[in-house]
Structure formats: structure tokens, C-alpha cells
């Protein structure tokens, strides 16, 4: 069976304009174009669109999806199993948050006393999910699944006191980084204090025993190379990303 672009749009919930764009960027080409210039899609294209929508739901950008689907060793069954695993994990997260919100409502209305531990549990899960969505692909390629999974476990096991300490540490770190960048000397006392705070901040997330000077310098370089990290630090102070990298290089040589 073949579908016109309008029928496929209606079937999938994706607009015909979006399907045309997918065609233009080479993400989803039609099976054929009719003599009257209409795009026609077959079952293979329908299945591929399903894969695209799965990856979009998981937060993968279009160019990343295109690259994945073009891999010679791309395995549909394997990809579906990964989708299922990710969706089940997301389902657990949503269920935890729904339970947390319901308990909070009852607590606010005075019908239930909610412990701080219960209030805190959902936020840790959200932190892990957000980190995976934003940076998971890159850091897994760079450091491997084992290291990232261990880091996620450490966050999941974090106490309320540790979580509070991280928040305070991040505020202090950013304030001192802004001040140090204004001074402009990466070897200054305050710049080196920033590096020490940054090390403390990292070790809250990294598994015990994995911190090294080399790894610290590597993460600082990644901040400069990745526009998302760079945007975060540049929002603190102009040129702060490069300044932090230079300060960390000096700190690690000591």
C-alpha cells in the first residue's frame, strides 16, 4: 500500500510540511514521486518514520537521527529494544513524579505528612534524566557507558544533604568564577580557589577514585568545544569558559 503525503501526515500526526522538510534534508525520502509530482510513501518509509519519531521523542536531534539510520549496521529490532528500555525508564520517572506531586498536594492540604526524603526523591531522578537528554550521547562516547552509569547511580544514591551542598557549591563556584574572570589572571588565588571548588563539584558526580588531573583538564576543554557547555559558562561572565580552562590547566599542573 502507498500513502500520499497528506495521508501519511494524517496517519502519523506529522504535518505534510514537516514531511517535505524531512525529504529536503534526506531524512525521509518518499518511495517515489508520481508523474503529477506527488510524493508517495510505502511501508518501508512508514516504518522509518516511526523510527524517526521514536528518536525525536528521546530528544535526539534530526541530524543525529539521520546519522543513526544511515549506519550500515543499523538494527531495527535492536533500536526498538533500546526505545522500549528508554520508554520504560521514562515511565518509571513519570510515575515517581506523579506519586511525588500527589503526595505533595496531600501534604499541602494537611491530609498527609511528607518526609523530606520523599520530596527529594523525584528531583534526583529528574536530574539524571535531564543530564542524559542533554549530554548523554556525548559523554557516553567520551567516557563509556560504565562510567556514566556509575555516575547516575551516585546521583541516585545522593542524600538530601549532599544535594543541598551541590546547590550551594554551584552558586559559590559561579560567583567566584565571575569575580576571577573580571580580574583576568587564571593563576590568581581566587581563580585557583574556583578550580578547587570545581573539583569538589565534579567529585559529587564522578564515581569515587575516578578523578585525575588529566580528566579535570579534559572536561575543561570539553566546555570550550561544546557550545551548550560554553553557553552556560559564558552566561556567567564573557570569556569565562576559556578562562576556566586555563585556570584548571594551571591548577592541575600544581
VEXPAVO-930673 format. One record per residue (C-alpha): residue in three letters; x, y, z. Coordinates in steps of 0.2 Angstrom, whole numbers. Example, Ala and Ser with C-alpha at 12.3 -4.5 7.8 and 13.67 -1.06 7.14 Angstrom:
residues 2
{Ala {62 -22 39}}
{Ser {68 -5 36}}
end
This chain:
residues 254
{Unk {0 0 0}}
{Unk {6 18 -4}}
{Unk {2 34 5}}
{Unk {1 51 -2}}
{Unk {10 64 9}}
{Unk {-7 70 16}}
{Unk {-12 53 20}}
{Unk {4 49 29}}
{Unk {3 66 38}}
{Unk {-15 61 44}}
{Unk {-9 43 49}}
{Unk {7 49 59}}
{Unk {1 65 66}}
{Unk {16 74 57}}
{Unk {12 88 46}}
{Unk {14 87 27}}
{Unk {26 102 29}}
{Unk {37 93 41}}
{Unk {37 78 29}}
{Unk {43 89 15}}
{Unk {57 95 26}}
{Unk {62 78 30}}
{Unk {63 74 12}}
{Unk {73 90 8}}
{Unk {87 86 22}}
{Unk {87 67 16}}
{Unk {80 61 32}}
{Unk {64 53 24}}
{Unk {63 51 6}}
{Unk {47 45 -2}}
{Unk {46 29 -11}}
{Unk {43 38 -27}}
{Unk {36 54 -35}}
{Unk {22 52 -46}}
{Unk {20 59 -64}}
{Unk {10 73 -56}}
{Unk {24 77 -44}}
{Unk {16 69 -28}}
{Unk {26 61 -15}}
{Unk {21 43 -12}}
{Unk {27 33 3}}
{Unk {27 14 5}}
{Unk {28 3 20}}
{Unk {47 4 22}}
{Unk {45 23 23}}
{Unk {31 22 36}}
{Unk {42 11 47}}
{Unk {56 23 45}}
{Unk {45 37 50}}
{Unk {41 28 66}}
{Unk {59 26 70}}
{Unk {62 45 67}}
{Unk {48 49 79}}
{Unk {54 37 92}}
{Unk {71 45 92}}
{Unk {63 63 92}}
{Unk {54 58 107}}
{Unk {70 53 116}}
{Unk {77 70 112}}
{Unk {89 66 98}}
{Unk {91 80 85}}
{Unk {87 77 67}}
{Unk {104 76 60}}
{Unk {109 64 74}}
{Unk {94 53 69}}
{Unk {99 54 51}}
{Unk {116 48 55}}
{Unk {110 34 66}}
{Unk {98 27 52}}
{Unk {111 28 39}}
{Unk {123 17 48}}
{Unk {126 1 39}}
{Unk {124 -10 54}}
{Unk {108 -1 60}}
{Unk {97 -15 68}}
{Unk {79 -11 68}}
{Unk {75 -24 82}}
{Unk {90 -18 92}}
{Unk {84 0 90}}
{Unk {66 -4 96}}
{Unk {73 -13 111}}
{Unk {83 2 116}}
{Unk {67 13 113}}
{Unk {57 1 124}}
{Unk {71 2 138}}
{Unk {71 21 137}}
{Unk {52 22 137}}
{Unk {51 11 152}}
{Unk {64 21 161}}
{Unk {54 37 157}}
{Unk {38 28 163}}
{Unk {46 25 179}}
{Unk {52 43 181}}
{Unk {34 49 177}}
{Unk {26 38 189}}
{Unk {38 43 203}}
{Unk {35 62 199}}
{Unk {16 59 198}}
{Unk {17 50 215}}
{Unk {28 64 222}}
{Unk {16 78 216}}
{Unk {1 68 223}}
{Unk {9 66 240}}
{Unk {14 85 240}}
{Unk {-4 90 236}}
{Unk {-10 80 251}}
{Unk {4 87 262}}
{Unk {0 105 257}}
{Unk {-19 101 261}}
{Unk {-14 94 278}}
{Unk {-20 76 274}}
{Unk {-3 68 274}}
{Unk {14 71 282}}
{Unk {28 70 268}}
{Unk {46 67 273}}
{Unk {60 77 266}}
{Unk {67 61 258}}
{Unk {51 58 249}}
{Unk {51 76 242}}
{Unk {69 74 237}}
{Unk {67 58 228}}
{Unk {59 64 212}}
{Unk {71 78 209}}
{Unk {86 66 208}}
{Unk {78 56 195}}
{Unk {74 72 185}}
{Unk {92 77 187}}
{Unk {98 61 179}}
{Unk {85 61 165}}
{Unk {89 79 161}}
{Unk {108 76 160}}
{Unk {105 60 149}}
{Unk {94 70 137}}
{Unk {106 85 136}}
{Unk {123 77 136}}
{Unk {121 58 137}}
{Unk {126 54 120}}
{Unk {142 64 120}}
{Unk {148 59 137}}
{Unk {144 41 134}}
{Unk {155 41 119}}
{Unk {169 50 128}}
{Unk {169 41 145}}
{Unk {159 25 141}}
{Unk {143 18 147}}
{Unk {151 10 163}}
{Unk {157 27 169}}
{Unk {141 36 165}}
{Unk {130 23 173}}
{Unk {141 23 189}}
{Unk {139 42 189}}
{Unk {120 41 188}}
{Unk {120 28 202}}
{Unk {130 40 213}}
{Unk {117 54 209}}
{Unk {103 42 213}}
{Unk {111 37 230}}
{Unk {114 55 234}}
{Unk {107 61 251}}
{Unk {97 77 254}}
{Unk {112 85 262}}
{Unk {123 81 248}}
{Unk {111 88 235}}
{Unk {109 104 246}}
{Unk {128 105 246}}
{Unk {130 104 227}}
{Unk {117 118 225}}
{Unk {127 129 237}}
{Unk {143 124 229}}
{Unk {137 128 212}}
{Unk {131 146 217}}
{Unk {148 149 226}}
{Unk {158 142 211}}
{Unk {149 153 199}}
{Unk {150 169 209}}
{Unk {169 167 212}}
{Unk {171 162 193}}
{Unk {163 179 188}}
{Unk {174 188 200}}
{Unk {190 179 195}}
{Unk {186 182 176}}
{Unk {184 200 179}}
{Unk {202 200 187}}
{Unk {208 191 172}}
{Unk {223 181 179}}
{Unk {220 162 179}}
{Unk {234 159 191}}
{Unk {227 171 204}}
{Unk {222 165 221}}
{Unk {204 167 218}}
{Unk {205 158 201}}
{Unk {213 143 209}}
{Unk {200 143 223}}
{Unk {187 142 208}}
{Unk {197 126 202}}
{Unk {196 118 219}}
{Unk {178 122 220}}
{Unk {175 115 203}}
{Unk {185 99 208}}
{Unk {174 97 223}}
{Unk {158 99 212}}
{Unk {164 86 200}}
{Unk {168 73 213}}
{Unk {150 74 219}}
{Unk {145 67 202}}
{Unk {160 56 197}}
{Unk {162 39 205}}
{Unk {175 38 219}}
{Unk {193 36 213}}
{Unk {190 42 195}}
{Unk {196 60 197}}
{Unk {213 63 189}}
{Unk {221 80 184}}
{Unk {220 73 166}}
{Unk {202 70 167}}
{Unk {199 88 175}}
{Unk {208 96 161}}
{Unk {199 86 148}}
{Unk {182 91 155}}
{Unk {188 109 155}}
{Unk {192 108 136}}
{Unk {175 100 133}}
{Unk {167 115 140}}
{Unk {176 125 127}}
{Unk {172 113 112}}
{Unk {154 110 116}}
{Unk {143 125 113}}
{Unk {130 120 126}}
{Unk {143 120 140}}
{Unk {151 136 133}}
{Unk {134 145 133}}
{Unk {131 140 151}}
{Unk {148 147 157}}
{Unk {148 162 145}}
{Unk {131 167 154}}
{Unk {141 169 170}}
{Unk {154 180 163}}
{Unk {161 184 145}}
{Unk {176 173 141}}
{Unk {174 163 157}}
{Unk {174 146 148}}
{Unk {192 149 141}}
{Unk {197 157 157}}
{Unk {191 142 167}}
{Unk {200 130 156}}
{Unk {217 140 158}}
{Unk {214 141 177}}
{Unk {211 122 178}}
{Unk {227 118 167}}
{Unk {237 129 180}}
{Unk {228 121 195}}
{Unk {232 103 188}}
{Unk {250 106 185}}
{Unk {252 111 203}}
end
